[in-house]
Amino acid sequence: MIESLQLAELDNFFQDACSDVQPTRVDAVDPNAAVVYTILLQDPNLSSEEGTTPTERLEVIVALPGQPLHHHTTQLKLNQVSDTVTQLRGIVTNLRLQPALAPAQDLYDWIVRPVAAKLQAGGAQTLVFVLDSDLRNLPVATLHDGDRYLIETYATALIPSLQLLDPRPLSNERLEILGVGLTEARQGFEPLPYVAQELDSIRAELPAEILLDEAFTKAEFQSKLDILNTPIIHIATHGEFSSQCRRDVLSSPGTIASTPKISASCCKVVPVMDNPSNCWC
C-alpha cells in the first residue's frame, strides 16, 4: 500500500507517465537488502504530554526478505523531524562546522535503532530507504548509533520507490557520465565551492563530459543530452522543486534559450519550461 501511494504521487507529478511500472519484491533484487519505509503523519489535534504542543507520528516499516514486516512508531513534537533533518543537513553541508552527532543520533534512534537487532539477525548488508515527506532530504549514511555512522555498518541506498527501478544490474559496458555543475552564487543561492572538485573526482573514475559554470548553459546542456545519450547524468547545482514539475527550476549562469525536453527514465518526455532569472527546469 505504501508503494502504491508513493507511485500514485509520482504519477500525478509526471502526469501518469509511470502507470506501466510493475512491482518488484525486495528479495528478488538483493537477498541481503532490507527496505526501510518511513511515513510522517501530523496529528494537529493531539497534544504532547505537556498538553500544549501538537504532535506528529513517525511510522517506520522494515521489510527483510523472508520475514514478516516490522513496524514501529515514534511520537514527536510537530515539525521535530523536519527541524532535525534540516539541522543535520546544515552540519553535513558546511565543512567549516565541527561534526555534531546529536541530530544524527536522534534520527538513528527514531528510524533504525528499534529494528537494529532484527537487521543484524537477518544478515542485512544493505539498507534501502524509501522515505516520505521531509525525510526525503535525509543524508541516511550519516545516521549515528553512538559509536559509528550507519555507512560503516551497512551499504545504503535512497530511492523514491522500488517499483520505479529496474533491479537488473548494469550491463558490463563502458559507462559514460554527463556531469554539470555551478560553483558560483546565482539567483540568491549560496556558492557551491566544492562542485568543481566533485566533478573532477567523477572524471577521475569514469569517462565524463563536464559542463561547469559558464559552460553550463541551458542550450549546451540540451545539446549534450541529444548527442551523448549517456545513461548517467550528474547535476550539482541549486534548484527549486514543487509538486508541479513545470515549476521546477535549476540554477545556471546561462541565459534562457528555447524550451528543450529531457527524457526521464521511466516517464514520458517532460517539457522544460522557461523561467526568469537564468533558472530553468
Backbone as a ProteinNet text record, in pm:
[ID]
protein_1_A
[PRIMARY]
MIESLQLAELDNFFQDACSDVQPTRVDAVDPNAAVVYTILLQDPNLSSEEGTTPTERLEVIVALPGQPLHHHTTQLKLNQVSDTVTQLRGIVTNLRLQPALAPAQDLYDWIVRPVAAKLQAGGAQTLVFVLDSDLRNLPVATLHDGDRYLIETYATALIPSLQLLDPRPLSNERLEILGVGLTEARQGFEPLPYVAQELDSIRAELPAEILLDEAFTKAEFQSKLDILNTPIIHIATHGEFSSQCRRDVLSSPGTIASTPKISASCCKVVPVMDNPSNCWC
[TERTIARY]
82.3	0	86.9	198.3	288.8	342.7	387.3	439.9	334.1	208.8	101.5	75	76.6	55.4	167.1	291.9	404.3	404.6	367.7	361.8	251.9	137.9	29.7	74.6	152	203.5	295.1	383.6	475	401.5	299.3	217.8	152.5	101.3	38.6	140.7	262.4	368.2	408.8	424.4	469.5	354	231.5	114.6	93.5	88	56	156.7	283.5	385.3	438.7	415.9	475.4	370.3	257	146.2	173.6	274.5	302.1	411	452.8	557.7	503.8	581.2	540.9	609.6	539.2	600.3	719.6	814.6	933.2	955	971.3	997.9	1143.1	1164.3	1299.9	1391.8	1341.5	1428.6	1460.5	1388.3	1423.2	1533.3	1552.9	1657.2	1788.9	1785.4	1906.2	1865.4	1905.9	1865.5	1922.7	2018.6	2079	2037.1	1932.4	1886.9	1761.2	1754.6	1633.9	1581.3	1450.6	1388.6	1326	1359	1309	1215.7	1087.3	987.3	956.9	945.7	903.7	780	690	570.9	556.3	548.3	535.1	391.5	323.7	182.9	168.2	104.9	81.9	-46.9	-42.2	-157.9	-187.2	-238.8	-257.6	-359.2	-445.3	-547.2	-503.5	-383.7	-332.7	-232.3	-211	-117.7	-12.4	101.4	207.5	173.2	263.1	238.2	217.7	281.4	264.6	126.7	58.6	-75.5	-80.5	31.6	33.6	85.2	159.5	228.1	165.9	122.9	75.4	186	147.8	245.9	238.6	337.5	340.2	390.3	353.9	396.5	488.6	601.3	691.4	670.7	609.2	583.8	695.7	754.1	862.7	826.5	835.3	810.5	936.4	984.6	1107.5	1075	1118.3	1094.7	1226.5	1239.1	1353	1307.6	1386.3	1345.2	1312.2	1195.9	1157.5	1109.9	1088.2	1044.7	921	841.9	726.7	772.5	686.5	718	730	826.1	839.7	791.8	715.5	660.5	683.7	730	738.2	701.1	652.6	602.2	675.5	708.4	767.1	682.1	636.4	557.2	651.5	638.1	729.5	652.6	720	659.5	642.8	542.2	516.7	639.1	680	795.3	929.4	930.4	1057.7	1143.8	1080.8	1155.8	1216.1	1134	1181.9	1295	1279.2	1382.2	1512.4	1502.1	1621.8	1694	1617.8	1678.2	1747.8	1682.9	1743.1	1872.2	1871.3	1991	2104.1	2071.9	2174.2	2230.3	2144.6	2191.8	2280.4	2246.6	2330	2469.1	2477.8	2608.1	2687.5	2619.6	2686.5	2738.7	2662.4	2699.4	2791.6	2813.8	2903.9	3030.3	3134.8	3258	3331.7	3290.5	3356.5	3305.9	3193.3	3138.2	3197.2	3215.3	3257.7	3140.9	3168.2	3059.5	2982.3	2851	2764.2	2677	2686.7	2623	2479.4	2437	2304.4	2191.6	2180.3	2071.4	2086.4	2209.1	2231.6	2192	2215.2	2177.8	2027.6	1965.2	1819.8	1749.3	1790	1726.2	1753	1872.9	1902.5	1810.5	1792.1	1707.1	1562.8	1515.1	1376.6	1354.4	1452.5	1431.1	1492.4	1616.6	1691.8	1702	1725.9	1756.2	1648.7	1518.2	1417.9	1423.6	1488.5	1495.5	1639.3	1734.5	1876.5	1907.2	1850.4	1877.3	1823.2	1705.1	1647.4	1731.4	1783.5	1868.5	1994	2053.6	2174.7	2144.3	2036	2000	1960.7	1902.6	1860.4	1971.2	2090.6	2203.8	2197.6	2127.8	2117.7	2254.5	2284.2	2408.6	2384.3	2264	2227	2093.8	2085.3	1959.5	1910.8	1794.2	1733.6	1623.2	1639.9	1545.8	1447	1319.2	1211.4	1144.5	1182.5	1148	1032.4	961.4	841.3	859.8	792.7	782.8	921.7	942.2	1067.5	1186.7	1163.8	1274.4	1344	1285.6	1349.4	1481.1	1501.4	1627.9	1729	1698.4	1784.9	1909.8	2029.7	2152.5	2168	2111	2096.8	2230.9	2334.1	2464.6	2521.1	2474.2	2530.5	2458.2	2355.5	2290.7	2393.5	2383.2	2489.3	2429.6	2486.3	2432.8	2500.7	2588.5	2664.1	2807.6	2833.3	2968.7	3019	2928.9	2972.1	2857	2895.8	2796	2732.5	2610.5	2538.3	2614.6	2682.2	2754.3	2871.6	2917.1	3024.8	2975.9	2845.9	2788.2	2716.2	2646.4	2565.6	2594.1	2581.2	2568	2429.3	2416.7	2288.1	2247.1	2116.6	2060.9	1935.5	1912.8	1796.3	1721.6	1598.5	1522.3	1378.9	1308.6	1169.5	1075.2	1102.5	1016.2	1080.8	1073.9	1129.2	1056.4	931	853.9	902.8	983.5	1025.9	1161.1	1224.5	1359	1363.2	1443.9	1473.6	1583	1554.7	1652.4	1767.8	1764.8	1873.6	2003	2117.4	2244.9	2278.8	2359.5	2403.7	2486.4	2468.8	2547.1	2693.7	2779.6	2923.6	2969.9	2940.2	2976.5	3047.9	3103.7	3177.6	3078.2	3067.2	2974.1	3033.3	2950.1	2990.3	2894.2	2944.9	2867.1	2865.7	2750.9	2741.3	2730	2832.2	2833	2823.5	2730.2	2713.2	2708.6	2756.3	2756.9	2782	2751.7	2767.2	2831	2946.4	3013.1	2976.5	2926.1	2904.7	2770.5	2761.1	2634.4	2545.3	2423	2329.3	2188.1	2108.1	1966.5	1940.2	2031.5	2012.7	2061	2107.5	2160.3	2305.3	2347.4	2485.3	2578.3	2706.1	2801.7	2824.4	2865.7	2894.6	3040.4	3134.5	3276.6	3334.4	3271.3	3329.3	3273.3	3188.3	3131.2	3239	3335.3	3442.4	3521.3	3553.1	3624.5	3539.4	3410.3	3318.2	3317.3	3308.5	3306.7	3442.3	3551.1	3684.2	3699.2	3643	3650.3	3574.8	3461.5	3385.3	3465.2	3525.6	3602.7	3725.2	3777.4	3893	3856	3727.7	3683.9	3625	3555	3484.9	3494.7	3480.9	3476.3	3359.1	3385	3280.6	3293.3	3180.5	3170.9	3124.1	3201.1	3173.6	3136.3	3028.7	2989.9	2989.7	3083.1	3098.5	3086.6	3011.4	2994.4	2949.7	3028.7	2982.4	2952.2	3014.1	2985.4	2851.4	2797.3	2672.7	2554.9	2522.4	2406.4	2294.8	2176.5	2061.3	2077.3	2120.9	2135.4	2243.8	2357.6	2467.1	2429.4	2359.9	2314.9	2222.8	2126.1	2035.2	2109.9	2208.2	2286.3	2360.3	2421.9	2493.8	2398.4	2280	2181.3	2143.4	2126.9	2087.2	2198.4	2323	2435.5	2488.1	2503.5	2575.3	2490.8	2362.4	2276.4	2336.6	2388.9	2456.4	2355.9	2388	2294.6	2298.1	2399.6	2413.8	2431.1	2347.9	2358.7	2375.1	2483.6	2511.6	2498.9	2404.6	2378.3	2411	2503.6	2544.2	2521.4	2402.1	2366.9	2249.1	2209.7	2090.2	1965.9	1854.5	1728.6	1611.7	1496.4	1372.2	1273.4	1208.7	1120.9	987.7	882.4	749	670.2	543	456.5	415	448.7	418.7	550.2	578.6	710.9	740.6	637.8	663.3	716.7	705.4	756.6	895.6	948.8	1081.3	1188.3	1291.1	1397	1532.9	1632.7	1772.6	1844.8	1944.4	2019.7	2140.4	2159.5	2276.4	2315	2437.7	2479.9	2431.3	2382.6	2349.2	2215.6	2193.8	2065.4	1968.2	1841	1737.9	1723	1730.1	1715.3	1577.6	1572.4	1445.7	1400	1291.6	1236.3	1276.8	1384.6	1428.8	1343.5	1365.8	1294.3	1394.3	1370.3	1458.4	1377.5	1428	1356	1386.4	1283.2	1300.8	1302.2	1374.6	1399.1	1271.8	1171.3	1050.5	932.4	955.9	844.5	850	741.4	736.6	834	851.3	935.7	872	949.3	898.6	937.3	843.4	878.7	951.2	1048.4	1124.6	1075.9	1018.8	953.1	1049.8	1033.1	1116.1	1086.6	1190.4	1177.6	1268.8	1234.8	1317.3	1443	1529.9	1649.7	1747.4	1758.4	1854.8	1830.5	1708.2	1671.6	1588.1	1604.3	1527.3	1509.4	1411.3	1382	1487.6
-119.2	0	125.8	121.5	236.8	263.5	155.2	169.1	228.6	183.4	231.4	379.7	423	564.4	650.1	604.5	681.7	682.2	569.6	563.3	654.7	659.5	749.3	894.7	927.5	1063.5	1099.6	1006.2	1032.4	1033.7	948	950.1	1086.6	1141.7	1272.8	1379.6	1366.9	1464.3	1459	1336.3	1319.5	1296.7	1328.8	1317.4	1174.5	1080	940.1	875.1	913.8	863	727.4	683.4	560	453.9	460.1	371.5	226.6	200.3	63.5	-2.3	60.9	5	-113.7	-220.9	-341.2	-349.4	-400.4	-413.8	-508	-484.6	-568	-603.5	-731.2	-775.3	-747.8	-706.4	-673	-793.6	-912	-1028.9	-1075.4	-1024.2	-1052.9	-960.2	-849.2	-753.6	-789.7	-811.7	-840.3	-917.4	-1043.2	-1123.3	-1072.4	-982.6	-928	-783.3	-737.8	-599.8	-593.8	-493	-462.4	-327.5	-317.4	-193.4	-123	4.2	84.2	191.3	178.2	276.3	369.2	497.7	591.8	667.8	692.7	773.1	872	999.5	1103.5	1153.8	1137.6	1175.1	1284.8	1391.5	1500.6	1476.8	1503.4	1491.1	1627.3	1722.8	1857.9	1864.3	1763	1765.7	1694.1	1631.7	1563.8	1652.9	1627.1	1707.4	1619.4	1678.7	1607	1593.6	1534.4	1512.9	1644.6	1752.7	1882.4	1941.5	1886.2	1933.2	2062.3	2104.6	2233	2223.2	2120.3	2114.4	2009.4	2047.6	1947.8	1847.5	1729.4	1623.8	1567.3	1486.4	1410	1270.3	1174.7	1036.6	997.2	940	884	733.3	684.6	542.1	482.5	373.9	307.8	161.8	116.9	-22.6	-77.1	-189.9	-250.4	-386.9	-408.2	-534.5	-607.3	-721.3	-810.9	-929.9	-973.4	-1086.2	-1209.4	-1268	-1392	-1376.4	-1252.4	-1229	-1140.3	-1148.7	-1058.3	-913.2	-822.9	-680.9	-639.8	-552.7	-495.2	-351.1	-310.7	-175.5	-114.1	9.8	82.1	228.6	289.4	426.7	511.3	634.3	729.8	856.1	895.1	1016.5	1132.8	1239.7	1353.1	1484	1591.4	1722.9	1756.9	1835.7	1875.4	1945.8	1902.6	1957	1917.1	1829	1788.9	1711.5	1627.1	1550.7	1644.7	1734	1827.9	1914.1	1964.9	2050.2	1973.6	1847.9	1767.7	1734.9	1702.2	1675.9	1801	1915.5	2041.9	2070.5	2046.3	2068.1	1976.1	1849.8	1754.6	1791.3	1829.5	1867.9	1991.6	2085.2	2203.6	2169.6	2071.6	2028.8	1955.8	1868.6	1787.1	1872.6	1974.1	2053.4	2169.9	2199.2	2308.6	2249.2	2241.2	2176.3	2257.1	2380.9	2462.3	2430.1	2358.5	2322.3	2191	2180.1	2053.9	1955.6	1827.5	1729.4	1731.4	1737.5	1733.1	1609.5	1520.1	1389.9	1387.4	1489.1	1483.8	1460	1538.6	1512.2	1378.5	1338	1208.7	1093.3	1108.6	1004.6	1002.9	1120.2	1125.5	1052.7	1082.1	1019.5	869.7	828.4	685.4	620	684.7	628.6	613.9	708.5	703.9	601.8	587.8	507.5	368.5	358.3	233.2	155.6	222.1	150.6	49	80.7	-18.2	-149.5	-149.2	-270.7	-315.8	-255.5	-286	-432.7	-490.9	-631.8	-722.4	-690.5	-770.9	-761.4	-643.7	-627.7	-712.9	-712.1	-791	-939.8	-981.9	-1124.1	-1172.4	-1083.1	-1121.2	-1116.8	-1076.9	-1074.6	-964	-856.1	-745.5	-682.2	-657	-590.1	-454	-437.2	-312	-264.5	-134.9	-74.2	17.5	-14.5	64	149.4	280.7	371.6	427	412.3	472.6	572.9	698.8	799.4	887.6	938.5	1016.4	1158.7	1251.5	1388.7	1451.3	1522.8	1594.8	1502.1	1376.4	1281.9	1251.4	1291.2	1266.2	1341	1442.7	1516.9	1461.3	1349.1	1294.8	1229.2	1270.9	1200.2	1074.2	963.7	844.3	786.8	803.3	746.5	806.8	926.8	996	964.5	881.3	841.8	774.7	797.8	756.2	684.5	568.2	488.8	518.1	617.3	649.6	603.3	502.7	451.1	471.7	455.6	465.1	513.3	560.9	603.3	480.8	498.7	387.5	329.4	415.3	370.1	280.6	284.4	197	55.2	39.1	-92.9	-149.6	-64.4	-109.4	-24	-87.1	-8.3	54.3	175.6	244.1	289.1	292.8	342.8	421.6	527.2	613.3	622.1	570.8	565.7	611.1	659.4	701.6	585.4	472.3	355.4	239.7	120.2	3.4	-23.8	18.1	-8.9	72	173.3	260.3	223	120.4	86.1	-48.6	-57.6	-185.5	-249.7	-361.2	-415.7	-490.1	-506.3	-578.7	-499.4	-567.4	-495.1	-433.1	-328.3	-265.7	-363.5	-359.5	-446.8	-406.7	-502	-478.4	-400.3	-272.8	-188.2	-63.8	9.7	130.8	242.8	275.9	379.3	517.8	608.4	746.8	835.8	947.4	1035.9	1176.3	1239.3	1382	1451.1	1530.3	1599.8	1749.8	1813.1	1957.5	2017.5	2140.9	2199.9	2348.6	2410.6	2554.3	2581.2	2648.7	2683.5	2823.8	2906.5	3047.8	3071.5	3182.6	3224.6	3283.5	3232.4	3280.6	3284.9	3380.3	3390.4	3382.4	3437.1	3436.3	3311	3211.1	3088.7	3109.6	3033.9	3038.7	2972.5	3011.8	2942.4	2799.4	2715.5	2574.6	2547.9	2586.4	2586	2447.9	2342.1	2209.1	2132.8	2197.8	2130.7	2095.5	2185.1	2156.9	2033.4	2023.5	1906	1780.3	1793.9	1680.8	1627.4	1717.7	1675.9	1621.4	1677.8	1624.5	1481.9	1455.4	1320.7	1220.8	1262.9	1175.9	1147.2	1252.3	1236.3	1147.3	1144.6	1059.9	912.6	883.1	744.2	688.5	772.9	726.3	831.1	788.1	886.3	981.4	1110.3	1207	1331	1381.2	1511.1	1609.9	1717	1807.9	1946.7	2001.4	2140.2	2211	2305.1	2371.7	2522.6	2584.1	2729.1	2785.3	2872.6	2939.5	2842.2	2724.5	2624.7	2556.1	2568.1	2501.7	2593.7	2600.9	2677.2	2581.3	2634.7	2551.5	2490.3	2572.6	2524.4	2417.7	2439.7	2343	2213.3	2224.4	2105.1	2021.9	2087	2013.9	1951.9	2024.7	1972.1	1845.1	1845.1	1726.6	1610	1638.9	1533.2	1468.4	1550.7	1499.3	1418.8	1461.6	1399.6	1275.9	1284.3	1180.4	1057.8	1076.2	964.2	886.7	959.1	896.4	838.5	723.1	663	727.8	811.1	871.8	1022.4	1098.9	1244.4	1288.9	1361.1	1409.8	1561.3	1614.6	1758	1810.4	1905.3	1962.8	2113.4	2154.6	2295.8	2314.4	2438.1	2465	2443.9	2423.9	2410.9	2436	2452.9	2465	2365.7	2287.6	2181.2	2189.8	2165.3	2173.5	2050.8	2047.9	1935.9	1942.3	2050.5	2064.2	2075.7	1974.3	1967.6	2087.4	2153.3	2267.5	2387.9	2384	2493.5	2463.7	2346.2	2310.3	2385.2	2431.8	2506.6	2461.6	2472.1	2453.2	2584.6	2611.5	2736	2715.5	2807.2	2803	2945.6	2966.7	3102.4	3147.3	3055.7	3088.4	3158.3	3218	3279.9	3173.5	3204.4	3108.5	3109.3	2990.7	2978.9	2921.2	2827.4	2765.8	2672.1	2602.5	2512.7	2370	2318.7	2182.6	2080	1954	1844.6	1742.2	1693.3	1595.3	1471.1	1353.8	1229.8	1176	1144.1	1074.6	925.8	848.8	708	626.9	654.3	573.6	653.4	774.3	862.5	913	979	1042.5	1159.8	1216.6	1335	1447.1	1506.2	1610.1	1746.2	1835.8	1967.2	2050.8	2125.3	2215.3	2356.3	2417.8	2546.4	2661.4	2769.5	2887	2949.5	2994.5	3059.2	3180	3282.9	3403.1	3381.3	3481.2	3485.8	3373.1	3330.6	3226.7	3095.3	3069.9	2940.2	2866.4	2736.7	2658.4	2518.5	2449	2313	2217.9
0	0	0	74.7	77.4	-62.1	-129.3	-264.5	-356.8	-343.9	-430.3	-408.3	-282.3	-252.6	-311.1	-295.8	-348	-500.1	-560	-705	-757.9	-687.4	-727.2	-719.6	-617.1	-602.4	-718.6	-756.4	-867	-1000.4	-1015.1	-1136.2	-1155	-1046.4	-1052.7	-1090.7	-1035.6	-1064.2	-1210.5	-1264.1	-1402.2	-1499.2	-1456.8	-1543.1	-1592.6	-1497.4	-1525.4	-1619.6	-1608.8	-1701.2	-1660.9	-1537	-1487.6	-1458.2	-1528.7	-1496.3	-1531.3	-1615.2	-1655.6	-1572.2	-1462.9	-1378	-1300.4	-1294.2	-1224	-1088.5	-985.7	-852.9	-855.1	-765.1	-753.2	-607.4	-576.2	-440	-404.4	-279.2	-238	-243.3	-206.1	-206.6	-347.8	-448.4	-586.9	-635.6	-567.3	-603.4	-537.5	-406.8	-330	-205.3	-193.3	-76.7	54.5	48.5	170.3	196.8	128.1	143.9	229.1	312.7	389.5	342.2	329.5	284.6	404.1	420.5	532.4	476.9	507.2	467	584.4	557.8	661.8	615.2	708.6	681.8	796.3	764.2	865.5	865.5	978.4	991.1	1095.1	1056.8	1151	1228.4	1358.2	1445.3	1507.2	1431.3	1485.4	1598	1608.5	1713.3	1840	1833.4	1950.8	2021.9	2146.9	2225.2	2285	2316.3	2383.1	2530.2	2606.9	2748.4	2822.1	2774.4	2839.6	2812.8	2711.9	2681.7	2604.5	2546.3	2476.3	2333.2	2300.7	2172.1	2080.8	1958.5	1862.7	1831.8	1788.8	1768.4	1627.2	1594.6	1471	1501.9	1415.2	1432.8	1318.9	1354.1	1254.6	1252.8	1146.7	1130.1	1045.3	1091.7	1019.5	998.2	874.2	838.8	773.1	822.9	771.7	712.7	588.7	519	499.9	565.2	546.1	463.4	365.8	282.3	365.5	336.5	402	544.4	590.1	727.5	729.1	837	849.4	858.5	816.8	827.3	973.2	1000.3	1134.3	1129.7	1230.9	1234.9	1371.8	1373.3	1499.9	1479	1586.1	1583.4	1686.5	1648.4	1742	1743.1	1861.2	1876.6	1905.6	1827.9	1838.3	1834	1870.9	1858	1710.3	1680.5	1543.1	1484.3	1364	1290.7	1350.8	1449.9	1510.3	1411.5	1330.9	1231.2	1127.5	1073.1	971.8	1025.6	1147.3	1206.2	1228.3	1268.4	1293.9	1163.8	1059.6	928.9	876.7	889.7	845.4	920.9	1050.4	1131.1	1086.7	1062.2	1019.8	883.4	789.6	656.7	663.8	751.3	766.5	815.1	903.9	955	847.1	773.8	672.5	557.9	517.9	400.5	431.7	558.3	596.1	656.1	574.1	618.3	724.3	747.1	848.9	989.1	996.4	1126.4	1175.4	1304.3	1363.2	1360.1	1334.8	1333.5	1465	1455.2	1573	1560.4	1654.5	1641.4	1691.6	1765.7	1827.6	1727	1617.9	1523.3	1451.9	1422	1356.7	1447.8	1577.3	1672.7	1696.4	1700.9	1717.9	1604	1481.9	1366.4	1362.4	1401.7	1410.7	1513.1	1627.6	1732.6	1685.9	1607.4	1562.6	1451.4	1362.7	1242.1	1251.7	1294.7	1282.8	1413.3	1523.9	1648	1688.4	1675.8	1716.5	1639	1523.3	1442.5	1421.4	1490.9	1470.7	1493.9	1599.3	1628.9	1519.6	1466.1	1358	1231.1	1203	1085.2	1097	1214.2	1235.2	1229.1	1294.9	1295.7	1157	1076.7	942.2	839.8	880.5	788.5	685.6	716.5	620.9	596.9	471.5	434.5	369.3	315.9	250.4	305.5	336.7	378.5	266.7	213.9	106.9	168.9	164.7	229.4	127	156.8	78.7	171.9	160.8	260.6	214.9	312.9	288.1	338.8	273	321.3	338.8	450.1	471.6	488	515.6	531.8	400	289.3	160.2	146.4	227.5	226.3	324.8	387	491.6	432.9	474.7	434.8	519.6	473.6	557	601	520.2	555.3	682.5	719.8	835.8	966.3	963.5	1088.5	1179.2	1308.3	1400.7	1520.6	1554.1	1665.1	1798.6	1800.1	1920.6	1913.7	1829	1809.7	1667.7	1570.6	1431.5	1344.1	1225.6	1128.3	1063	1013.9	952.6	834.4	757.3	639.1	675.5	800.1	844.1	871.1	884.1	911	790	716.2	602.8	479.5	363.5	241.4	243.8	192.8	196.6	57.4	35.6	-89.9	-57.2	-132.6	-113.2	-245.4	-249	-373.2	-347.8	-452.6	-433.2	-413.3	-480	-468.5	-541.4	-482.9	-551.4	-682	-693.4	-814.1	-934	-908.9	-1017.6	-1075.4	-1020.7	-1063.1	-1131.9	-1235	-1296.1	-1212.8	-1142.7	-1049	-1113.1	-1245.5	-1309.7	-1301	-1281.5	-1275.3	-1409.8	-1406	-1529.5	-1610.6	-1741.8	-1827.1	-1819.4	-1848.2	-1839	-1961.3	-1959.9	-2072.1	-2020.7	-2111.7	-2076.2	-2043.8	-1917.6	-1875.8	-1900.8	-1943.3	-1960.5	-1883	-1834.8	-1749.8	-1808.5	-1802.6	-1829.5	-1694.5	-1660.6	-1532.5	-1552	-1484.4	-1495.3	-1355.4	-1342.2	-1209.3	-1210.5	-1098.1	-1081	-945.3	-946	-820.5	-773.2	-863.7	-834.5	-765.5	-694.3	-634	-743	-753.6	-854.4	-797.2	-845.3	-811	-660.5	-581.3	-437.3	-367.7	-443.6	-385	-342.3	-242.9	-195.7	-297.8	-302.9	-390.7	-344.1	-437.7	-408.7	-444.9	-359.4	-395.7	-422	-373	-388.8	-509.1	-587	-703.5	-805.3	-827.3	-923.5	-882.2	-753.7	-703.4	-718.5	-695.3	-709.6	-852.5	-949.6	-1089.6	-1133.4	-1082.2	-1112.4	-1060.1	-943.1	-885.9	-972.4	-1026.6	-1116.3	-1242.2	-1298.9	-1422.6	-1400.8	-1278.8	-1249.3	-1244.6	-1222.8	-1210.1	-1338.6	-1415.2	-1534.3	-1644.7	-1770.8	-1878.5	-1857.1	-1864.2	-1832.5	-1918.9	-1962.3	-2027.2	-1920.9	-1898.7	-1788.2	-1840.6	-1787.1	-1811.2	-1676.3	-1658.2	-1529	-1545.1	-1456	-1450.3	-1585.2	-1649.3	-1770.9	-1884.5	-1881.8	-1985.6	-1963.5	-1842.4	-1806.6	-1839.5	-1967.9	-2012.4	-2049.3	-2055.9	-2091.3	-2230.5	-2325.9	-2463	-2473.5	-2407.2	-2414.2	-2343.7	-2232.4	-2160.4	-2248.3	-2313.5	-2400.9	-2518.9	-2572.5	-2684.1	-2644.8	-2526.3	-2479.5	-2457	-2405.1	-2385.1	-2517.8	-2620.3	-2751.2	-2817.2	-2798.5	-2868.6	-2797.2	-2666.8	-2592.3	-2561.9	-2538.1	-2499.2	-2382.2	-2284.7	-2171.7	-2073	-2011.5	-1915.6	-1777.8	-1750.3	-1618	-1633.3	-1562.7	-1561.3	-1416.9	-1388.4	-1253.2	-1254.5	-1175	-1171	-1032.3	-1024.7	-896.5	-901.2	-862.6	-860.5	-766.8	-747.6	-668.7	-754.9	-690.3	-761.2	-669.1	-729.1	-654.7	-713.8	-626.9	-672.4	-599.1	-672.2	-614.8	-656.6	-621.1	-658.2	-803.9	-874.3	-1016.2	-1091.9	-1174.6	-1236.3	-1325.8	-1379.2	-1466.1	-1389.7	-1257.7	-1176.6	-1121.6	-1149.8	-1100.7	-1180	-1111.3	-1178.2	-1128	-1216.9	-1181.8	-1205.1	-1123.9	-1135.1	-1225	-1321.8	-1409.7	-1444.7	-1496.4	-1531.7	-1667.9	-1750.4	-1887.6	-1902.2	-2017.8	-2046.7	-2093.7	-2085.5	-2123.9	-2274.6	-2332.1	-2476.4	-2507	-2600.9	-2636.9	-2526.5	-2547.9	-2447.3	-2479.6	-2420.4	-2450.2	-2379.3	-2411.8	-2348.1	-2298.3	-2177.9	-2116.4	-2087.6	-2127	-2104.1	-1966.5	-1889.6	-1762.6	-1789.6	-1707	-1734.7	-1744.3	-1658.2	-1660.9	-1712.2	-1756.4	-1785.1	-1928.2	-1966.5	-2096.7	-2099.8	-2218.1	-2228.6	-2148	-2061.2	-1972.1	-2027.8	-2055.3	-2109.3	-2006.7	-2053.6	-1967.1	-1993.6	-1892	-1910.2	-1884	-1958.6	-1937.8	-1802.6	-1736.3	-1606.7	-1602.9	-1527.4	-1521.8	-1440.9	-1445.1	-1359.4	-1386.8	-1513.9	-1550.1	-1476.9	-1437.3	-1380.3	-1482.6	-1487.4	-1582.8	-1530.9	-1588.7	-1545.9	-1595.6
[MASK]
+++++++++++++++++++++++++++++++++++++++++++++++++++++++++++++++++++++++++++++++++++++++++++++++++++++++++++++++++++++++++++++++++++++++++++++++++++++++++++++++++++++++++++++++++++++++++++++++++++++++++++++++++++++++++++++++++++++++++++++++++++++++++++++++++++++++++++++++++++++++++

